[in-house]
Structure formats: C-alpha cells, structure tokens
Amino acid sequence: MSTGNASRGNLHLGMTGNCAYSALIDPQARMVWCCLPRFDGDPVFNALLDDGPTGSVWAFDLENFARSEQRYEPNTAILKTRLYDADGHGVEITDFAPRFFSHARMFRPLTIVRRVKVLSGTPRIRIKLRPRFDWGRQVPTVTQGGHHVRFVGAGMTLRLTCDAPLNYVLDGTWFVADRQMNFILGPDETLMGGIEDTAHLFEKETASYWHTWTRRLAIPLEWQDAVIRAAITLKLSLFEDTGAIVAAMTTSIPEAPGSGRNWDYRYCWLRDAFFVVRALNSLSEVGTMEDYLRWLTNVVVRSRGGHIQPLYGIGQEEQLPEAILGHLPGYRGMGPVRVGNQAQEHFQHDVYGNIVLGAAQAFHDQRLFRRAGAAEFEHLQAVGEQAFRVYDQPDAGMWELRTRARVHTSSALMSWAACDRLSKVAAALKMPERIRYWRERADVIRERVLREAWSDERQAFAESLGGRDLDASALLMAEVGFIDPHDARFLATVDALEKSLCDGPYMRRYEAPDDFGKPETAFNICTFWRIDALARIGRKAQAREIFETMLAARNPLGLLSEDTHPVTGEMWGNFPQTYSMVGIINAAVRLSAPWDSVI
C-alpha cells in the first residue's frame, strides 16, 4: 500500500487495464495517461507529459487535501485510492477496466469505470474531467444528455455516464460528496442497465476474473505478492485483439534526467515480447503465449524468410515514423516528446533468435489448445536460415545504436539460439535429418562466438566479435544455454562486468559512449541478468541481496520503469516496463526456496 502525501512529477503511478487499453493513475487519483482506442493511440489524458493548464486529466480533487493511501485490491488489477482532508474526512476512488467472460467470450470494452465512495465525514470534492484529442491539440465539443456527457472530436466520441450532478461535473464545482457515485467513460453507447448496477456488476465480475487468473499461477514460495503484481502487469501489456505485447505503456519518459533519451515504447518488440512470454510460461500462464503466437505467426509468414524488423505496431504496422511533438513540454518539462520509433528501420539480428525462442515451447507443450507442428516448423526454419545468413553481419545490436554498426555478440548469440532450438524442435517432430542440420549450424556459430567474442585483454566476452568493450548482454550466454555458467570464461566475464558496469547493486547496459554519451542510469533488466548469473554460478546470497534492492526500487504499488538512478534511486524511463517486470518474476522463481521446504 502507498501511504503519505501525494506527489506529482514522478512514476509513483498505478496501472489499470483490460488488454484493450490501459490507464495510469497517480497517488491523488488523477488519471494522467490513457491512450485510446489502443495502447499506441492518442492519449485522451496526457498530464504525464503536460501537467500544466493545457494538459488533459481526470481528477477528483479533495478540498483541503492532506494525505492519500493507494493499493491494489489483492490479486487484481483494481486500484483503490483513499484521499483524506485536514479534518479526517475522506473518499475512496476505485479504478478498473472491465474484463471478464460473458456469453462464452472475453468482455473487455474500451470503458473506464471510476467509483467514488464516502469513507467519513462530509468531504467536498471537485471533479476535473478534461479529455483532449490529437495529442492535446484539440478541445472536444461537449454535449449534455439526461445522465451523460458526450465529448466529440478528432474522429472520436467519448460518453460519460454518471450519477453525479452533471452540472457540477461540467463546471468543476466544489460539492459535498454525500453518497456513492459512479462514472463510466467509454464509447458513445447507451448503458443496458442502471449506472450503479452496471458499475457494481462490472467490478464484481472483473475482480472474480483476476482472482481466478492469479489462482492458477504456479508461483514461487517467496516474494509471492511481487510475482503476482508483476504477472498481472505483464498480462495487461498484451493487446489481446491481435496478440501483440507492448514494451511499455508510455512514450518519452527520459532514461535519465534531461538526457534527451526519450523514446516511444508503445509497440511490440519481438525481443521484449519473448521475455514476457517466457516469464509468464514459468508461472504456467501459457494463454499469453498462445495469443502472442497468433501475432508472431503473421509477422513470420509475411517476411517470407527475409528481413524481419525488431518491432512492429500492435496491428502489425511496419511503418512507425518517428516525430517530435513540440507543443508538449514532456515529463517534468524534459522533452522532447516522441511518437513513433525509428528503430523499425534498424537491422537487429538477434530478432530471429527471439522469434524461435518465443515459439519453441508451442512444439513441446501438450497443454496448448493448438500445438505447433510441421507447417509452423517450416516457417520457423525460414527464420533460422535468415539467422544463419546474418549472424556474422554488422547490425545495430539489441540496444538499438543509431550511429554504430558492429557484429554484436548478443546478435550472434541469439542466432545460435535460433539454430539450437530448431534442432530441439526437430527432435520433438522426429525429423533426424533436420536435427543434424540445425545442430551443425548452431555449432558453427558457437565455435566462432567463443573464439572471436573473447577478449584476452579484458578477460571477458566482449560486446562484439573482435571487440574489447563490455556489454551486460554477455550474461545471456548462460541464460539461453550457450555456455556452462561454471565455465572459467563466463565466470571471468561476470567479474569483469561487475567491475566495469556496476554501481553497487545496479548494472548499466554498456561502457562505451553511444549517440548521447555514456549511460547515466542503470538498466533494470541488466541488473536482473546479473542476479540470474550470480545464482547460476553459486553466489545466491549476493543475488538475493541485489534482488531485495531491486524490490525496494519499485514504486509503492510494486511497479518498475525501465531505469533506476544509482544515486537517487529514482525511477526513469518508460513505464511500466515489461522487461523490468519480467526480471522480478525470473529472479523470484530462480532464488525462492522450494515449496517442499515448508509443506
């Protein structure tokens, strides 16, 4: 639970969502970010990037506000915020996105539900409902009905249906909250039932859905709350209509204060999506993988064995032109605000390994509704052929360097993983000739990486073949099974990376300057890779200590962004970051005591 004075201008935010849209809410119950009709759509509430008079927000202001408390309803995506005034009078705001089964299919409307309950006394509140369209440039036309308000503009119409006084809502008038009030904002459609009955039913059914979903997770004994919150957050990053998984819900949160490293992460990176799928699979949540494979199959088939981009739009969009929105000041005034991502133009050769790794379990797991077979293997083999063709060719690397191309060790490593997993899939399909074929190709890549990525000067695996600079991605060698973690070369690499890239418990991505200079903040997933490596080589006590530090770095609701400042401990980078939430699950699963130690 988050308790204390609400603060603005940080990432102490909660997320609600239903795998169709999401919303971010600050400790004072202000909805500061919500994109519609998709994760990568227009932010109808954008105060996260424009917290001034022109920004768009949905707030319930409490007169003489003194403090707030915020928590999730346990094991759900339902967020509850309590606001108290100086006299102890209070209200509770419940936020959620409806998600439950109805008529044998998932009901996940583009509907925001907010419920206000009086806790004590006679609190006075003011409702500030200020949606905007076209990235805040267009003020909507407002029309009023008997129990609803319509906001019209930019090809979109939102309807608010509520049982609060509409005049107070529209005028921002202070009034005494003397009863429960319900607010339903969504498509321009008439509710089938009463406002309070609908809101109550939606909340009850949504809570039931999440309780059932989390109950089926195979969680570790230790750190259960952290794992469950991470799993729910990863699930909410799935755009269920197509199966795409976004890297984060936001754009342009700087990786470090004033750094200019502001990117739009509201798209599907094949690399990040694989790690999400694998983390959820480790908890026996395979439904997300099945949804993602629908999206991934489309990407693979359309490539016809050729180049595959590192990321696509959640509707398979190839073109994601990057533009700067100069009219928005940005997070804490730290622009630029970017929409789109130039990385779609990059050649990042690790993508082929991430595709095969993301799909491999579908050939082995008998629980799936539709297991992969010979037809899917044929398409994956085309991906593998491309991986082998390019494994020793320069690319932008997994860190998406914009002005420097090298033969990156991490890219060659993932090309090896593609060939290695294809050999294992061939074994599952009883294809001996294909087993040998892909094993031979994997061995070719492995021999070259072991020989050329090793730096005698640094006594470590370098970030590129023939290079000398160090990169945290070398830790993935053990994680994907490329090398025995007790191999002397891997042990030496761990030591070298700790000396060169670590600020105490935190780990940066790489040591060489990039397009913006040297990274200032620690990249959270790299710290989690370090935790995994330490556990594998037998330094579990140190791994647990660092893991506890990362858990303490989360915001009060258990969420992580992309980066952590090693001095201030503040969160930076887009939020919530799937890579970081993946790390929580992976570390807990690897480090937890077994269940049979207590039962």
N, C-alpha and C positions, 0 to 999 in steps of 0.2 A: 504493500500500500504506500502511496505517495502522500506524505503529510507535511504541511507547512505553508508558508506564504507562497502563493503562485508567482512564478516569474515568467517573463516573456523573453523572446530572443534566444532561446536555447532549444535543444531537442528533447526536452522532458515532455514528450508527447505520447499519447496513446493512439492506437490504430484500431478502427473498426472496419469491417468489410464483409463481403459475402462471395468472393471470387468473381464478381462482376464489376464492382467499384470498391473504393476504399476511402476513408476519411481520417484525417489526423486532428486530434483534439488536445488542447493544451491544459495545464492544471487548473485553469479557471473556467473550464468547459467551453472555451472558444473553439469552434471548428475553423481551423486556419488553413486547411488544404483538403480539397476534394475535386477530383477530375471526373468529368462526365462527358460522354457516356462510357468511356473506357479509362483504364489506368493512364494511358498516354494521351488523353483528351484534354479539353480546355478546362483549366481549374476554375470552377464556378466560385470557389472560396480560395483565395490566394494570399491571405495575410502572412503566410510563412515567408513569402518573397516581397511583400509590400504591406508593412504593418502601419502605414500612415493613413491619412484620411481618404486616399483613393483606393486603398486595399479592400478586398471583399472578405467578409467574415460573418459567422453566425454565432452570436454570443448571448448569454443570459447574464447580464450584469446584476450584481447584488449591491444594493446601497450600503455604504459603509463597510465594504468588504474587508474582512480581517484575515481569513485563512481558508485553505481548502484541503480536502483529502481526496485521493483518487485511487481507484483499484479496479481490477477486472473481477467480474463475477467468476469465481474459481472454475477453471477448466472450460472457459467460454471466450468468445470474442465480444462479450457485452461489457461495456465500460461504464463505470459509475463514478460520478464526481460530486462531492459534497462541498458546498460553499457556505461559509458562516460569516455573519456580520459582527461588528464590535460588541453587540449585545447578546450574542449567542444564538440569534435566530438563524435558521438555516434551511436550505433546499438541497435536494438531490436530483441531479440530471442523469438519466440513463440513456446511453447512446448505443445503438446497434444497427446492423444491416440485416434484414430478414434473410434467413437461409434455413430451409427445411424441406422435407419431401412432402409433396402434395399431388394427389392424383398420379402416383407412381413416377413422378419426375421431380427434379430439384427445382424448388421455387426460390429464385434469387433476383428479385426485382431491383431496378435502379431506384430504390426507395430508401430514404434516410428517415429513421424513426428516432425522435428525441422525446423523452417523457420527464416531466418535472413534478417532483413530489415535495410537499412541505414537510420538513423534519420537526420544526419547533417554532413557536412564536408567530410573529406577523412580519415576515421578511418582505421588503419591497424590491421588486426586480424590474429590469428593463430588457426587452428583447430587441436585439440588434440583428436583424436579418437583412444582409446586404449582398446578395449574389451579384456577380458580374459575368459578362461573356467576353469572348475574344481576348483572352488573357488580360482581363481587367479594363479593356479599352471601351467596352460598351455597357452602358447602364440600361438594364432591361425596362421595357414598358410594363407597368403594373396595372392589373385589373382586379377588381374585387367581386367575389360572389357572396352567397349567404354564409358559408363556413369555409371559404377557401380564398386564396390569393393566387393569381397567375403572374409569373414573371416571363416575359416574352422577349426574345432577341436572338440574333445570330443563328437562326435556323433551329432554335431550341425553345421549348416551353416547359417551365417547371411549375408545378402546382403545389402549394402548401395548403394542406387541410389541417385544421386545428380546432380545439375547443377553448382556446383563449380568446379574449376580446380582440377582434381583428383590428379595431381602430388603435388599440394600444400597440399591437404588433407593427402596424404600418407606420405609426407616428413615433415609435420609440419612447412611449410614455411610461414613466415610473408608475407601478401599481402594486398593491398588496397581493401577494400570492396566498390565497386562502383555500385552495383546493388543488387536486392533481390536474395537470394539463398535459395534453398530448399533441405532438407536432409530427406530421407525416409529409415529407417533401419528396416529390418524385415526378413521374410522367404526368401529363395532363389528362388524368383519368379519374372518374368518379369512384370513390370507395364503394365496395359492395356492402359493407356493414357500417355500424356506427364508429365514430372516431376512437373512442376509448376502448370499445370492444375489439376493434381491429388492432390497435396498438398492443393491447394486453395479449391477444392471441398470438400476434407475431413474436412478441417477446418470449412467451411461454414455449412456443414451438422452436424458436431459434435456440433457446437455452437447452431444450431437450436434444436438438440435433448435435450441438457441441459436446454435451455430456456423453452422448453415445459415441461420438467420434473419438474423443480423448480416452474413453474407457477401453477402446480396442487397441490402443497403442501399447507396444511392448517396451515399456520404459525401463531405464536402469533403476537400481535401488536408490542410489544417491542423486541429489540435485533434481528431484522429480519436478518441482514447480518450474525450475528454469527450463527443463527439457520440454515440458508441456507448453509453456508460453512460446518457446522457440518453434515448436512444431505447428502450433496454431498460426503463428506469424508467417511461416513458410507456406502453409496451406492457403492463406489469404493472398499470397503473391501469385497464385495460379489464376489465370484468366480462363475460366472453365469453358467458355463458349468455344474457344479454339484449342485450348490445351497449352498455350504459351505460359511461361513463367518469367515475370519481370525481375530485374536485378534489384530494384528499389522502387518506392512509390513517388519519389521526388526528383526534381531537377535542380541543379545549380546550388546545392549546399556545398560550400567550399571544402576541399580536403584539408585545408589549413587556413587560419585567418588571413584574409587579404591576399591569398595566393594566386587567385585567378584560375585555379584548378577546379572549375565549375562545369559539371557535365550533366547531361540528361540521361538518367538511368532507367527510364520507364519503358524499356524494351527487353526483348528476350535474347540474352547472351547464351549461346549454346554451352559455353564453359560453366557459367554460373548455374544454369538450369540442371546440368548433370550433377553438380554437387548437391543441389537441393533434392533432387530425386534420390540420390544415394543416401542422404541423411534420413529422409523420411522412410526409405526402404529399411534402414537399420532399425526403425521402430515398428516395422511390419505394417506401414501405411503405404500400400502399393497403388492405391487409387490415383494418386497424383502422377505416378509414373505412367499409368495407362492413359491418362488424359494427355500428358506431355508427349507420349509416343505418337498420338494422333497428329499433333502439330509437327513433330520432328519428321515423321514419315513424309509429310507434304514437302518439307524442305529438302529432304534427301532425294525424293523422286524427281522433283523439278530440276535438281542440279545435274542429273544425267551423268553422274560420275565426274563432274568437273568442279570448278571452284565453288566453295560454299563460304558465305560471309560469316564473320564471327557473331553477328547479331542481326536480327530482323525485327520488324514491328510485330505486335502481338496478333495481327491479322495476316502475317507473312509478308508484310510490306518490305520490299528491298530498298527503296529509296527513303532515307531518313535525313534529308538535307539539314545541315546544322545552321542555325541562325541565332543572332543575338537580339533580344528584346530590350531595346534601350530605354523604354518607358518604365520598366520595373526596376526598383532600386536593388533588389536582391536580398538574400538572407542577411539580416543585421546591416543592410546597406552595402554588402560586399558583392557587387556584381562581378562579372556580367551574368545575366540570366540567359541560358541557352535552351533552345528547343531543337530536337533532332540530335543526331550524333554522327560525326564524321567517321567514326570507327567502322561504319558499314562499308566504307571504301577500302579498308585495310585487308592485307593478306596476313592472317594469323593462323599458322599451320597446325597449331595444337587443336584447332576446331575439329579435325577429323577424328582424333582420338577421343575427344569429348562426346562426339556423336556415337561412336561404337560403344564406349563405356556406358553411356546413358541408355543404350538399347539392349545391352548384353543380357541383363537379368531376365528380359522377356523370353529368352530362349531356354531358360533353366527353371523358371518359377512355375510350378504347377497350380498355384492358386489363382492365376490370372484368368479373367473371362476369355481372353483371346491370346493364347501364346503365339509367339513369333515362330515362323517355320522357314521352309526353303525359299519362298518368294521374298520374304523380308531379308533373308541371308544374302540373296543375290544383290539386292540394293546396297546392303552394308559392305559387301565385297567391293563394289564400285567405289565406296568411300575409302576403303582400305587401300585400294590401288592408288587413289589420289594421295593418301597419306604417305605411301612409299615413294611416290614420284617427287614429293616436295620436302621430305624430311630434312634434306641437306641443303635446302634453298633458303636464302635470307627472307625474313619477314619482320613484321612489326612487333612480334612477341606478344605474350599474354598481357603485358602491361600497356600495350597499345601505344608504343612510342611513335610519335608523329614525324620525326625527322631523322630516325636512325634505323637502319635495317641490318640485321645480323642473322647468322644461323643460330637461333636461340636453342639452348639446351632443353628448355621446357617444351618447345615445339617438337623437337626430335623425340623427346621422351614420350609425348602423347602419341606421336606416330608409331612408336614402338608399342604402346598400349593398344592401339587400334589393331595392329597385326597380331599381337599376343592374344587379345580377346577373340578375334576372329578364329584363331586356331582352336580355342576352347569351345566356341560356338559350333565349329565344325565337328568337334568331338561329340557334342551333345546331339548333333544331327547325324552322327555316324557316317561321316564323309572323310575317310582316311587320307585320300589324296589332298584334300583341302587342308587337313590338319598339317601335313608336311609342308605344303606350300606356304602357309601363313607362318608356321614356326620358323622356316628358313628365312623369311623376310624379317621377322622380328629379331632373329639372331644377328642378321646383317646390321640392323640399326643399333642393336645393343652393343655390339663389339665396337662400332665406330664411336658411339657416345662415350663409352667407358674409356676409350683411348684418347679422344680429342677434347672432351669436355674437362678432363682432369688437368689441373694446373699444378705443376711441380712447385712453381714459385709460391703460390698461395696455399698449397697443400689442401686443396678443396676442389670440388666440381665448380667450374665457372659458369657464368650465365650464358656463354656462347661457345661453340666449338672453336678451339684455338684461342679463346679469350682469357682474361685474367680477373675481370670484375666479378663480384659476388652478387648473388640474387637468391632471395628466400625460396623461390620456386624449386631449387635443387632439393628441398626437403620432400617434395612429392615423389622422389625416386623410391623411397621406401613405401610411401602410402599406396602407390599403384603397383607395387610388387616388382619393380625393376631391379632392385638390389636388396640383398640381405641387410637389415638395419645394423647388424653387428659387423659388417664389412669394415675393415680399417679405413677405407676411403670415405665411407659415409660418416663414420664416427669423427674423422678429421674435419669433414665438411660441416658437421653440426658445430664443432668447436670454433671453426673459422667464422661461421655466420654469426655466432653469438658475440664474438669479439668485434666484428665489423658492422653489424646491423642492429644490435640490440641496445635499447636504452632501458636498462633494468629489465623488467619483465616483458617490455614491449618490443616488437620487431618491425623494422621498416622493410620495404619491398626490395630495395637495391641500393647500392652505394654510389654508382656513377650518376652524375647530374643528367637530368633529362631536359626536355624542352623548356621547363620552368625552373631549372636549377635542381638542387638536392632536395629530396622529400623532407618535410619537417615533422610530419606526424607519423605515428605507427599505423600500419595497415593491419586491421584486426585479424583477417584470415591468416596472415603470415604468423602472427602470434599463436594462433591455434595450430598451424602446421608445426610450429616449434614444440608445442605441447604434445602433439601426436608423436613427433620424432623422439622426444625425451622419454615418453612412455615406452616406445618400442625398444629403445636401447637400454632400458632398465633404470632410468633416472626418474622414477614415478613420483617420489616425494617432491622433487623440484617441479615436475609437471603439474602436480596438484596445487602447489603454491601459486604458480603462474595462473592456473585456471581460476583459482579463487580471486586473484587480482582482476581477471577479465570479468568475472561475475560482478564484482564490485564496480566495474566501469560501466555497467549497463545503466540505463536510466531507471528511475524509481518504479517503472512498470515492467522492467525486465527486458527492454528492447535495446538493440545496439545499432549504431550507424556504421559507416564504412571505416572510420579512422578514430584513433584516440590520441590526444596530445600527451606526450610522455611526461611533461612538466605539470600542466594544469589538470590533467585527467579528463578534460572536456571532450565531448563527442563532436566530431566533424565528419563531413562527407554525407552522401545521400542516405536516406532513412526511410524505414528500417532496411538495413542492407541484408539481403538473403545470405550472402557469403558469410557474414558475421554470425548470423543466427544458426547457420549450418555448423560453424565451429563450436558453438555451445553444445549442440547435440553430439557431435563427433567426440568431443573431449569427455563429456559425461559418460557416454557409452564405453569409451576405452578405459577410463580411470575408475569407474564405480566399482565398489565391492559387489560381489555376486549376490543374487537373491538367496542362494542356499546358505549364505553366511548368517542369515537371521531366521530362516524358516526350516 
